[in-house]
Amino acid sequence: MLPKISSENKKSISGKRRVCDILIKNAYVITMDRNRNIYPSGAIAIDNDIITAVGSERGIISKFKTGRIIDAGGAPVHPGFIDAHYHTSIHLARGVISENPSAKNKISYFDWFNALEDEDEYNSALASCVEMVRNGYTTFMEPGTVFEPSTVAEAAEAIGMRVSLSDPFIWDTKPESLKNLPILKRAPFNKKRAFKKIGQQLKRNASKNPLVTAHICLYGCNSASEELLIAANEIAKKSDVILNTHHNFTPEEAESDDSRFGKMHNLLYLDKLGILTGRSTFVHMNVIRDDEMQPIIDSGMSIVWVPGNFQFYSLGLKVRSRMAELLNQRTNVTLGVDTAKIWTFGEMELLAYLIARQNGEYISPEKIFEMRTIGASQALGLGKNIGSIEQHKKADLIIRTNKLPEAQPGANIIQEMMLVSRSKSVDTVIVNGQIIYRKGEFTRVDQDLIYEFARHTSRRIMKKIKYEPKMKWPLKKKII
């Protein structure tokens, strides 16, 4: 009997070159490894779901052969981008939620939440995933705002991308900031419910499913008691996953938590409780006082910044963003789109750069690239598997195209890609070793059908919440 050949040691008949499943050649490979190595004439070998080798094209081609070769045409190839904070369940509220923060009689996200059924959450997640993949994102973290997390898991699997999920709406205290919003019927502010639900999704981490994982998440924004915060932190520690929460979104919310937690700046108090750690990933953090900076830096925690919301709510008039300062102190700051109401994936990067410049500070394109790849993987607690193109890591990567005007002249690849061409130049998306998007088409799903589902779902919910789409300009009836 002939010996069985392992996937780690596949050989050609001649024994000279190993066989891999996909070989990417003629690539400008941006690895994001420890040394940030770049191979201007590079190649990548992929076997099953794993990166088998990365390096110079000549070296890789001499060692590997395959039936599937992708010629990158000299364009950049890099780790898939990761969005560390996205609410898929309200994705289809775009255009319904007003872009005018001063508008009266507005529909709120909580109105939308209350109208959702499982099918709606599934269709919304499908639309979200399609939009992410088209813009070069291979992984995202859902922040515990889906009533039925399995709907997002199934949608992500259908598209072929990664997601980290959490338990739905873990809170036990109704905050002042939400007092005028309706109670969520499927997720009331209740201590018994919160303690029963928290940690249920962690069973996904024992599954063989490589695309769906889980973390611990509190909704935050003043909605968790001290007891719930401590319990969540202990579960995250015991399970070796991150603790994720919205925090210090506005000065008012920060001051409310100050009052609740010992009448001191709340991050100091959370640090005393042992909640600021390398497993902590706090979202927004628009309000950071001087005495809170060092505990953040020392803790090794991650911050998910949403520069779009920082600008949308004019928070720069009230507080100064500390993100550039924290990045200079080597704090792990990454980015989240949050909700795609007036922006989409691939646009937070430029906003982050401009907010820093408005403050007289600077975040380099290279740093922004780190924030979207290796930094984001750390914020999700998945840094061992994704975030860089390295041997033995998961094969999650993006192949760009140089065939568009925004990709010229190619003098500074990172700058042009992050601040100019942005997501326009995405050509191919590979996740877990599978090509899920290639030259404008999805390989696993019918994108036109997903768009149809999205429109149907949005209109059904609008009808349910009695919202009539309005235009500021006269809308004439069609003449048949």
C-alpha positions as CSV (number, residue, x, y, z in Angstrom):
1,M,0.0,0.0,0.0
2,L,1.3,3.4,-0.9
3,P,1.8,5.9,1.9
4,K,-0.8,8.6,2.3
5,I,0.4,12.1,1.3
6,S,-0.6,14.8,3.7
7,S,-1.7,18.2,2.6
8,E,1.3,19.7,4.3
9,N,3.7,17.6,2.2
10,K,2.0,17.2,-1.3
11,K,4.5,16.4,-4.0
12,S,4.3,16.3,-7.8
13,I,5.0,13.0,-9.5
14,S,8.6,14.1,-10.2
15,G,9.1,15.0,-6.6
16,K,10.6,18.4,-7.5
17,R,7.7,20.7,-6.7
18,R,4.9,20.6,-4.2
19,V,1.3,20.8,-5.4
20,C,-0.8,23.6,-4.0
21,D,-4.5,24.5,-4.7
22,I,-4.0,28.2,-5.8
23,L,-0.8,30.0,-6.8
24,I,-1.0,33.8,-7.0
25,K,1.9,35.2,-9.1
26,N,3.0,38.6,-10.5
27,A,1.8,40.2,-7.3
28,Y,2.9,43.2,-5.2
29,V,2.5,41.3,-1.9
30,I,2.0,43.4,1.2
31,T,2.4,40.8,3.9
32,M,1.8,42.7,7.2
33,D,4.1,40.3,8.9
34,R,6.1,41.3,11.9
35,N,8.7,43.1,9.7
36,R,6.1,44.5,7.3
37,N,7.8,42.8,4.4
38,I,6.7,43.7,0.9
39,Y,7.5,41.6,-2.2
40,P,7.1,43.8,-5.3
41,S,7.5,40.7,-7.5
42,G,5.9,38.3,-5.2
43,A,3.8,35.1,-5.1
44,I,1.6,33.2,-2.7
45,A,0.9,29.5,-2.5
46,I,-2.4,28.4,-0.9
47,D,-3.2,24.9,0.1
48,N,-6.8,24.2,1.2
49,D,-7.5,27.1,3.6
50,I,-3.9,27.8,4.6
51,I,-1.2,30.0,3.2
52,T,1.6,27.6,2.5
53,A,4.3,30.0,1.3
54,V,4.8,33.6,0.5
55,G,7.9,35.3,-1.0
56,S,9.5,36.3,-4.2
57,E,7.8,35.0,-7.4
58,R,10.9,33.2,-8.6
59,G,11.4,31.4,-5.3
60,I,7.7,30.3,-4.9
61,I,7.3,29.2,-8.5
62,S,10.4,27.0,-8.3
63,K,8.9,25.2,-5.3
64,F,5.2,24.9,-6.2
65,K,2.9,23.9,-9.0
66,T,-0.8,24.0,-9.3
67,G,-3.7,23.7,-11.7
68,R,-5.0,27.1,-10.7
69,I,-2.8,30.1,-11.2
70,I,-4.0,33.7,-10.7
71,D,-1.9,36.4,-12.3
72,A,-2.3,39.6,-10.2
73,G,-1.0,41.7,-13.0
74,G,1.5,43.5,-10.8
75,A,-1.3,44.8,-8.6
76,P,-1.3,44.8,-4.8
77,V,-2.2,41.7,-2.9
78,H,-2.8,42.1,0.8
79,P,-4.6,40.6,3.9
80,G,-8.4,41.0,3.8
81,F,-9.6,44.0,5.6
82,I,-11.5,43.6,8.8
83,D,-14.3,45.7,10.1
84,A,-14.3,45.6,13.9
85,H,-17.8,47.0,14.4
86,Y,-20.8,46.6,12.2
87,H,-24.6,46.4,13.0
88,T,-25.9,44.2,10.2
89,S,-29.5,44.2,11.5
90,I,-30.0,47.9,10.7
91,H,-28.1,47.9,7.4
92,L,-31.3,48.2,5.3
93,A,-32.5,51.2,7.3
94,R,-30.3,53.3,5.1
95,G,-32.3,56.1,3.6
96,V,-35.0,55.7,6.2
97,I,-32.9,56.9,9.2
98,S,-32.5,60.6,8.5
99,E,-29.1,62.0,7.5
100,N,-30.2,65.2,9.2
101,P,-29.5,64.9,13.0
102,S,-31.8,67.9,13.6
103,A,-34.8,66.4,11.8
104,K,-38.1,66.1,13.7
105,N,-40.3,63.1,14.0
106,K,-37.5,60.8,13.0
107,I,-37.6,57.0,12.7
108,S,-35.1,55.6,15.2
109,Y,-33.0,52.5,15.0
110,F,-35.0,51.1,17.9
111,D,-38.2,51.4,15.8
112,W,-36.4,49.4,13.1
113,F,-35.2,46.8,15.6
114,N,-38.7,46.2,16.9
115,A,-40.0,45.5,13.4
116,L,-37.3,42.9,12.6
117,E,-38.1,39.2,12.1
118,D,-35.5,36.5,11.6
119,E,-35.9,36.5,7.8
120,D,-35.3,40.3,7.9
121,E,-32.1,39.8,9.9
122,Y,-30.9,37.2,7.4
123,N,-31.6,39.3,4.4
124,S,-30.0,42.3,6.0
125,A,-26.9,40.3,6.8
126,L,-26.7,39.0,3.3
127,A,-26.8,42.6,1.9
128,S,-24.2,43.7,4.5
129,C,-21.8,40.8,3.6
130,V,-22.1,41.5,-0.1
131,E,-21.3,45.1,0.4
132,M,-18.3,44.3,2.6
133,V,-16.8,41.7,0.3
134,R,-17.1,44.0,-2.8
135,N,-15.1,46.6,-0.8
136,G,-12.3,44.2,0.2
137,Y,-13.5,43.0,3.7
138,T,-13.2,39.4,4.6
139,T,-14.1,39.5,8.3
140,F,-16.3,41.6,10.6
141,M,-17.4,41.7,14.2
142,E,-21.1,42.0,15.0
143,P,-21.6,43.8,18.3
144,G,-24.4,41.9,19.9
145,T,-27.3,43.6,18.2
146,V,-28.9,40.8,16.3
147,F,-31.8,39.0,18.0
148,E,-31.0,35.7,16.3
149,P,-27.3,35.4,15.7
150,S,-27.7,32.3,13.6
151,T,-29.2,34.4,10.8
152,V,-25.9,36.3,10.5
153,A,-23.9,33.1,10.8
154,E,-25.8,31.6,7.9
155,A,-25.6,34.7,5.8
156,A,-21.8,34.9,6.3
157,E,-21.4,31.3,5.5
158,A,-23.5,31.7,2.3
159,I,-21.3,34.5,1.1
160,G,-18.1,32.8,2.4
161,M,-16.8,35.5,4.8
162,R,-15.8,35.4,8.4
163,V,-17.8,36.8,11.3
164,S,-17.4,37.0,15.1
165,L,-20.8,37.0,16.8
166,S,-22.1,37.6,20.3
167,D,-25.2,37.3,22.4
168,P,-28.0,39.7,21.6
169,F,-28.4,42.9,23.5
170,I,-26.8,42.1,26.8
171,W,-27.8,44.9,29.2
172,D,-29.6,45.3,32.5
173,T,-29.9,49.0,33.0
174,K,-31.8,51.5,30.9
175,P,-29.5,54.5,30.3
176,E,-30.6,58.1,30.3
177,S,-29.5,58.4,26.7
178,L,-32.1,55.9,25.6
179,K,-35.0,57.1,27.8
180,N,-37.0,58.6,24.8
181,L,-36.6,55.5,22.7
182,P,-38.9,52.5,22.7
183,I,-38.1,49.4,24.7
184,L,-37.0,46.5,22.5
185,K,-39.7,43.9,22.8
186,R,-37.3,41.0,22.3
187,A,-34.6,42.4,24.5
188,P,-35.8,44.3,27.6
189,F,-33.5,45.8,30.1
190,N,-33.5,42.9,32.6
191,K,-30.8,41.4,34.8
192,K,-32.2,37.9,34.8
193,R,-32.3,37.8,31.0
194,A,-28.8,39.3,30.6
195,F,-27.2,36.7,32.9
196,K,-29.1,33.9,31.2
197,K,-28.1,35.0,27.7
198,I,-24.5,36.0,28.2
199,G,-22.0,33.5,26.9
200,Q,-24.4,31.3,25.0
201,Q,-22.8,32.0,21.6
202,L,-19.3,30.9,22.8
203,K,-20.2,27.3,21.9
204,R,-19.4,28.4,18.3
205,N,-15.7,28.5,19.2
206,A,-15.8,24.7,19.8
207,S,-17.3,24.1,16.4
208,K,-15.4,22.9,13.3
209,N,-16.9,25.8,11.3
210,P,-13.9,27.9,10.4
211,L,-15.8,31.0,9.4
212,V,-18.0,31.8,12.5
213,T,-16.6,32.5,15.9
214,A,-17.9,34.3,19.0
215,H,-16.9,36.8,21.7
216,I,-18.5,38.4,24.7
217,C,-20.2,41.7,24.2
218,L,-22.2,44.1,26.3
219,Y,-24.2,46.8,24.6
220,G,-22.6,49.4,26.8
221,C,-23.4,53.2,26.7
222,N,-24.4,53.1,30.4
223,S,-26.6,50.0,30.0
224,A,-24.6,47.5,32.1
225,S,-24.5,47.4,35.9
226,E,-21.2,46.9,37.7
227,E,-22.2,43.4,38.5
228,L,-22.8,42.6,34.8
229,L,-19.5,44.2,33.8
230,I,-17.6,42.1,36.2
231,A,-19.4,38.9,35.2
232,A,-18.8,39.6,31.5
233,N,-15.1,40.2,32.1
234,E,-14.8,37.0,34.0
235,I,-16.5,35.0,31.3
236,A,-14.3,36.5,28.6
237,K,-11.2,35.8,30.7
238,K,-12.2,32.2,31.4
239,S,-13.1,31.6,27.7
240,D,-10.0,33.4,26.3
241,V,-12.1,35.7,24.1
242,I,-12.4,39.5,23.9
243,L,-14.9,41.7,25.8
244,N,-16.5,44.1,23.5
245,T,-18.7,47.1,24.3
246,H,-19.7,50.6,23.2
247,H,-18.2,53.2,25.6
248,N,-17.9,56.9,26.1
249,F,-19.7,57.8,22.8
250,T,-20.6,61.3,24.0
251,P,-19.5,63.6,26.9
252,E,-23.0,63.1,28.4
253,E,-22.6,59.3,28.4
254,A,-19.1,59.6,29.9
255,E,-20.3,61.9,32.7
256,S,-23.2,59.5,33.4
257,D,-20.8,56.6,33.9
258,D,-18.6,58.8,36.0
259,S,-21.5,59.3,38.4
260,R,-22.4,55.7,38.4
261,F,-18.9,54.4,39.1
262,G,-17.6,56.2,42.2
263,K,-17.7,59.8,40.9
264,M,-14.4,59.5,39.2
265,H,-13.6,59.3,35.5
266,N,-15.1,56.0,34.5
267,L,-12.1,54.4,32.7
268,L,-10.1,54.8,35.9
269,Y,-12.8,52.9,37.8
270,L,-13.0,50.2,35.1
271,D,-9.2,49.9,35.3
272,K,-9.4,49.3,39.0
273,L,-12.0,46.6,38.4
274,G,-9.5,44.9,36.1
275,I,-11.7,45.3,33.1
276,L,-9.2,47.2,31.0
277,T,-7.0,44.4,29.6
278,G,-5.5,43.1,26.4
279,R,-8.8,41.3,25.9
280,S,-10.8,44.5,26.1
281,T,-12.1,46.0,22.8
282,F,-14.0,49.2,23.4
283,V,-15.9,50.9,20.6
284,H,-16.1,54.7,20.0
285,M,-14.2,56.1,23.0
286,N,-14.7,59.6,21.6
287,V,-14.4,61.0,25.2
288,I,-11.0,60.3,26.9
289,R,-9.8,62.6,29.6
290,D,-6.1,63.3,30.4
291,D,-6.0,61.0,33.4
292,E,-7.6,58.1,31.4
293,M,-4.9,58.1,28.7
294,Q,-2.2,56.2,30.6
295,P,-4.5,53.4,31.9
296,I,-5.6,52.8,28.3
297,I,-2.0,52.7,27.1
298,D,-0.8,50.5,29.9
299,S,-3.7,48.0,29.6
300,G,-3.0,46.8,26.1
301,M,-6.7,47.2,25.2
302,S,-8.0,47.8,21.7
303,I,-10.2,50.7,20.6
304,V,-12.6,50.6,17.6
305,W,-12.9,54.1,16.3
306,V,-15.8,55.2,14.1
307,P,-14.5,58.5,12.6
308,G,-17.8,58.8,10.6
309,N,-19.9,59.1,13.7
310,F,-17.4,61.4,15.3
311,Q,-18.0,63.8,12.5
312,F,-21.7,63.1,11.9
313,Y,-22.6,64.1,15.5
314,S,-20.2,67.1,15.5
315,L,-18.4,65.7,18.4
316,G,-15.3,67.6,17.5
317,L,-17.0,70.7,18.7
318,K,-17.2,69.2,22.2
319,V,-14.1,67.0,22.6
320,R,-10.8,66.4,20.9
321,S,-10.2,63.1,19.3
322,R,-7.3,61.3,21.1
323,M,-6.9,58.5,18.5
324,A,-3.8,59.9,16.7
325,E,-2.2,60.4,20.1
326,L,-3.0,56.9,21.2
327,L,-1.7,55.4,18.0
328,N,1.6,57.2,18.6
329,Q,1.7,55.6,22.0
330,R,1.2,52.2,20.3
331,T,-2.3,51.6,21.5
332,N,-4.2,49.2,19.2
333,V,-6.7,51.4,17.5
334,T,-8.7,50.0,14.6
335,L,-11.8,51.1,12.6
336,G,-15.5,50.3,12.4
337,V,-18.1,51.4,9.9
338,D,-20.9,51.0,12.6
339,T,-23.9,51.6,10.3
340,A,-23.7,52.4,6.6
341,K,-26.2,55.2,6.7
342,I,-24.3,57.9,4.7
343,W,-21.1,56.0,4.0
344,T,-19.9,52.6,3.1
345,F,-16.9,50.3,3.7
346,G,-13.7,51.7,2.5
347,E,-14.5,55.3,3.6
348,M,-13.6,55.4,7.3
349,E,-9.9,55.4,6.4
350,L,-9.9,58.8,4.7
351,L,-12.1,60.2,7.4
352,A,-9.7,59.1,10.1
353,Y,-6.8,60.7,8.2
354,L,-8.7,64.0,7.8
355,I,-9.8,64.2,11.4
356,A,-6.2,63.8,12.5
357,R,-5.1,66.5,10.1
358,Q,-7.9,68.8,11.3
359,N,-6.4,68.5,14.8
360,G,-2.9,69.2,13.4
361,E,-1.9,65.6,13.9
362,Y,-1.0,62.9,11.4
363,I,-2.0,59.2,10.9
364,S,0.1,57.7,8.1
365,P,-1.5,55.6,5.3
366,E,0.7,52.7,6.5
367,K,-0.7,53.1,10.0
368,I,-4.3,53.1,8.6
369,F,-3.4,50.0,6.7
370,E,-2.3,48.3,9.9
371,M,-5.5,49.4,11.6
372,R,-7.6,47.6,9.0
373,T,-5.5,44.4,9.0
374,I,-3.2,43.1,11.7
375,G,-4.6,45.6,14.3
376,A,-8.2,44.7,13.6
377,S,-7.4,41.0,13.9
378,Q,-6.0,41.7,17.4
379,A,-9.1,43.6,18.3
380,L,-11.2,40.6,17.4
381,G,-8.9,38.2,19.3
382,L,-8.1,36.4,16.0
383,G,-4.6,37.6,15.4
384,K,-3.1,34.1,15.4
385,N,-5.1,33.2,12.3
386,I,-5.8,36.2,10.2
387,G,-4.6,39.8,9.6
388,S,-1.4,39.1,7.7
389,I,-0.1,37.0,4.8
390,E,2.2,34.5,6.5
391,Q,2.9,30.8,6.3
392,H,0.3,28.7,8.2
393,K,-2.2,31.6,8.6
394,K,-5.6,31.4,7.0
395,A,-5.8,32.3,3.3
396,D,-7.9,35.5,3.6
397,L,-6.6,38.0,1.1
398,I,-7.5,40.7,-1.5
399,I,-6.1,41.0,-5.0
400,R,-6.4,44.6,-6.4
401,T,-6.3,45.9,-9.9
402,N,-4.1,48.6,-11.4
403,K,-6.5,49.1,-14.3
404,L,-8.2,52.2,-13.1
405,P,-7.2,55.9,-13.0
406,E,-7.2,56.2,-9.2
407,A,-4.5,53.5,-9.1
408,Q,-2.1,55.7,-11.0
409,P,0.8,56.5,-11.1
410,G,1.8,53.8,-8.6
411,A,4.5,55.8,-7.0
412,N,3.2,55.2,-3.4
413,I,1.1,52.1,-3.4
414,I,-0.1,52.2,0.2
415,Q,-1.0,55.9,0.1
416,E,-2.9,55.6,-3.2
417,M,-4.7,52.5,-2.1
418,M,-5.8,53.7,1.3
419,L,-6.6,57.4,0.5
420,V,-7.4,57.6,-3.2
421,S,-8.5,54.4,-5.0
422,R,-9.7,52.9,-1.6
423,S,-12.2,50.1,-2.3
424,K,-12.6,50.9,-6.0
425,S,-9.6,48.8,-6.9
426,V,-10.8,45.5,-5.3
427,D,-10.7,42.7,-8.0
428,T,-10.6,39.4,-6.2
429,V,-11.5,38.3,-2.7
430,I,-10.3,35.0,-1.2
431,V,-11.5,33.8,2.2
432,N,-10.4,30.5,3.9
433,G,-8.7,29.6,0.6
434,Q,-11.9,30.0,-1.4
435,I,-12.4,32.5,-4.2
436,I,-15.7,34.2,-3.2
437,Y,-15.5,37.3,-5.5
438,R,-13.8,37.7,-8.8
439,K,-13.9,40.6,-11.2
440,G,-17.3,42.0,-10.1
441,E,-19.1,38.7,-9.6
442,F,-19.7,36.5,-6.5
443,T,-18.9,32.9,-6.9
444,R,-21.3,31.4,-4.3
445,V,-24.4,33.6,-4.4
446,D,-26.7,35.4,-6.8
447,Q,-26.0,39.1,-5.9
448,D,-29.0,40.4,-7.9
449,L,-31.3,38.1,-5.9
450,I,-29.8,39.4,-2.7
451,Y,-30.5,43.0,-3.8
452,E,-34.1,42.0,-4.6
453,F,-34.4,40.5,-1.1
454,A,-32.9,43.6,0.4
455,R,-35.4,46.0,-1.3
456,H,-38.3,43.7,-0.4
457,T,-37.2,43.5,3.2
458,S,-36.7,47.3,3.6
459,R,-40.1,48.1,2.1
460,R,-41.9,45.5,4.3
461,I,-40.3,47.0,7.4
462,M,-41.1,50.6,6.3
463,K,-44.7,49.5,5.9
464,K,-44.7,47.9,9.3
465,I,-43.4,50.9,11.1
466,K,-45.7,53.2,9.0
467,Y,-42.9,55.1,7.3
468,E,-43.6,56.6,3.9
469,P,-40.5,57.4,1.8
470,K,-40.4,61.2,1.1
471,M,-38.4,63.3,-1.3
472,K,-37.7,67.0,-0.9
473,W,-38.3,67.6,-4.6
474,P,-41.6,66.8,-6.4
475,L,-41.9,63.2,-7.3
476,K,-44.1,62.9,-10.5
477,K,-46.0,59.8,-11.3
478,K,-44.9,57.7,-14.2
479,I,-46.8,58.2,-17.5
480,I,-47.5,54.9,-19.1
